[in-house]
Amino acid sequence: MIVKSAEFVTSAVKAAQYPEARHPEAAFAGRSNVGKSSLINTLVNRKRLVKTSSTPGRTQLINFFSVNDALSLVDLPGYGYAKVPASVRRKWGPMIETYLKGRETLKAVVLILDIRRTPGLEEQNFIDWLELYHRTAILVLTKADKLSKTDRKKRRQAIGAALGVDESTLILFSAKTRLGKSEVWSALERAVLGEPCERD
């Protein structure tokens, strides 16, 4: 996709605060510190559209971004291992579930996984939940630049087996090298827009 504009719209914790549902949306979910913000920034060719942090759990709101005034990208709070108060973590589940279950314009969810870590029950439950509510899941393995090509292949196979999915559906991605950027956009275009767009 040729990104002509990308801008922050608003943050929300409940449905009443969501922006008007004008465009199809893709949400981004994953464990804390998995590279969610870096992935979105790379996709829209911006360095700091989405704030990145080495501190897990910094994203505690649902953040909406508009791309080309035609598509919305939604950054969801990270889950698991975040060093934040338990009271805050307890709010995340209902907040995210309300959005994922009820947002009519939501067309796909990008589930981001660290290629170096074997996914656990949380990830499997999340995928099962998306299937239950007929949400298209796009699975992306981040930080691929940290492994050799041989190790990437092994990890991709292991993660596919752990999740019970075809390894070919797992997109390898690196914010550093931009590996997989076009593949992620292609998956988003098919799921969200229903047709391919021009490449930049």
C-alpha positions in Angstrom: 0.0 0.0 0.0 1.2 3.5 -0.8 0.8 5.3 2.5 0.1 9.0 1.8 -1.1 9.9 5.3 -1.0 8.3 8.8 -2.2 10.0 11.9 -3.3 9.3 15.5 -7.1 9.6 15.9 -7.9 8.9 19.6 -7.4 6.6 22.6 -10.2 4.7 24.3 -11.0 2.4 27.2 -14.7 1.9 26.5 -17.0 1.7 23.4 -18.4 5.1 24.0 -15.0 6.6 23.4 -14.4 4.8 20.1 -14.1 7.0 17.0 -16.9 7.0 14.4 -16.8 3.7 12.5 -16.1 5.2 9.1 -13.5 2.8 7.7 -12.6 -0.9 7.9 -10.2 -1.6 10.8 -7.4 -4.0 11.6 -6.3 -4.5 15.2 -2.9 -5.4 16.4 -2.5 -7.7 19.5 0.3 -9.5 21.2 2.3 -9.9 24.4 3.9 -6.9 26.0 7.2 -5.9 24.3 6.7 -8.1 21.3 7.2 -5.3 18.8 3.6 -4.2 18.1 4.4 -0.5 17.9 7.5 -1.1 15.7 5.4 -3.2 13.3 2.8 -0.5 12.9 5.4 2.2 12.5 7.1 0.2 9.8 3.9 -0.4 7.9 3.1 3.3 7.7 6.7 4.4 7.1 6.8 6.5 10.3 9.4 6.3 13.1 7.2 7.6 16.0 3.6 7.5 15.0 3.1 4.8 17.6 5.2 5.4 20.7 7.6 2.5 21.4 9.1 1.6 24.7 11.4 -0.9 26.2 9.2 -1.0 29.3 6.5 -3.7 28.9 2.9 -2.7 29.4 3.2 1.0 28.4 0.2 0.7 26.0 -2.7 0.7 28.4 -5.4 2.1 26.1 -6.9 1.2 22.7 -5.2 3.5 20.3 -6.8 4.3 16.9 -4.8 5.5 13.8 -6.1 6.5 10.4 -4.2 5.6 7.2 -5.0 7.5 4.0 -8.4 8.4 5.5 -9.5 4.9 4.3 -8.2 2.4 6.8 -7.9 2.3 10.6 -5.1 0.5 12.4 -5.9 -0.2 16.1 -3.1 -0.8 18.7 -4.4 -2.9 21.5 -2.7 -3.2 25.0 -0.1 -5.9 25.2 -0.8 -8.9 27.5 1.3 -11.2 29.6 4.4 -10.4 31.7 3.7 -6.7 31.9 5.1 -5.1 35.0 2.0 -3.0 35.7 -0.4 -3.1 38.6 -2.7 -6.1 38.8 -5.7 -3.7 38.9 -4.7 -2.3 35.5 -4.2 -5.8 34.0 -7.6 -6.9 35.1 -9.2 -4.1 33.1 -7.4 -5.0 29.9 -9.3 -8.2 29.3 -12.8 -6.8 29.3 -11.6 -3.7 27.5 -10.0 -5.7 24.7 -12.9 -8.2 24.5 -15.5 -5.5 24.3 -13.7 -4.0 21.3 -12.9 -7.3 19.5 -16.4 -8.7 20.0 -18.5 -5.7 19.2 -16.6 -3.4 16.7 -18.6 -3.8 13.5 -15.9 -2.4 11.3 -13.1 -4.7 12.6 -12.1 -6.9 9.7 -8.9 -8.6 10.9 -6.6 -9.0 13.9 -2.9 -9.2 13.5 -1.6 -11.4 16.3 2.1 -10.7 16.8 4.5 -13.3 18.2 8.2 -13.2 19.1 9.8 -15.7 16.8 12.2 -16.7 19.6 9.4 -17.7 22.0 7.1 -20.7 21.8 3.5 -19.5 22.1 1.5 -20.7 25.0 -2.1 -21.2 26.1 -2.8 -17.5 26.0 -2.0 -17.3 22.3 -3.9 -20.4 21.5 -7.0 -19.2 23.4 -6.7 -15.9 21.6 -6.8 -17.6 18.2 -9.6 -19.8 19.3 -11.6 -16.8 20.5 -11.0 -15.0 17.1 -12.3 -18.1 15.3 -15.4 -18.2 17.5 -16.3 -14.7 16.7 -15.3 -15.0 13.0 -12.5 -12.6 13.1 -9.7 -13.1 10.5 -6.4 -13.7 12.2 -3.1 -12.7 10.6 -0.1 -14.3 12.4 3.2 -12.4 12.3 6.5 -13.5 13.8 8.5 -10.5 14.8 12.2 -10.0 15.5 13.2 -12.4 12.7 16.5 -10.5 12.1 17.7 -11.9 15.5 17.9 -15.4 14.0 19.7 -17.0 11.2 17.7 -18.2 8.2 18.1 -21.8 9.4 16.9 -21.0 12.9 14.0 -18.9 11.5 12.8 -22.0 9.6 13.1 -24.2 12.7 11.2 -21.7 14.9 8.5 -21.1 12.2 7.9 -24.9 12.1 7.9 -25.1 15.9 5.4 -22.2 16.3 3.2 -23.6 13.6 3.1 -26.9 15.4 2.4 -25.3 18.8 -0.5 -23.3 17.4 -1.8 -26.1 15.1 -1.6 -23.9 12.0 0.2 -24.3 8.7 3.6 -22.8 9.1 3.3 -21.1 5.6 0.6 -18.8 7.1 3.1 -17.4 9.6 4.6 -14.2 8.3 8.3 -13.5 9.2 8.9 -9.9 10.0 11.7 -7.6 11.1 11.3 -3.9 11.8 15.0 -3.5 11.5 15.4 -5.0 8.0 11.7 -4.5 6.9 11.5 -8.2 6.1 7.9 -9.2 5.7 6.5 -5.7 5.3 4.9 -6.3 1.9 3.6 -9.7 3.1 1.8 -8.1 6.1 0.3 -5.5 3.9 -0.9 -8.1 1.4 -2.6 -10.0 4.1 -4.2 -6.9 5.5 -5.4 -5.9 2.0 -7.0 -9.2 1.4 -8.7 -9.4 4.8 -9.6 -5.7 5.4 -9.9 -4.1 2.0 -10.8 -7.1 -0.1 -8.4 -6.3 -2.9 -4.7 -5.6 -3.4 -3.4 -2.0 -3.4 -0.5 -0.3 -5.1 2.9 -0.9 -3.5 5.2 1.8 -2.2 
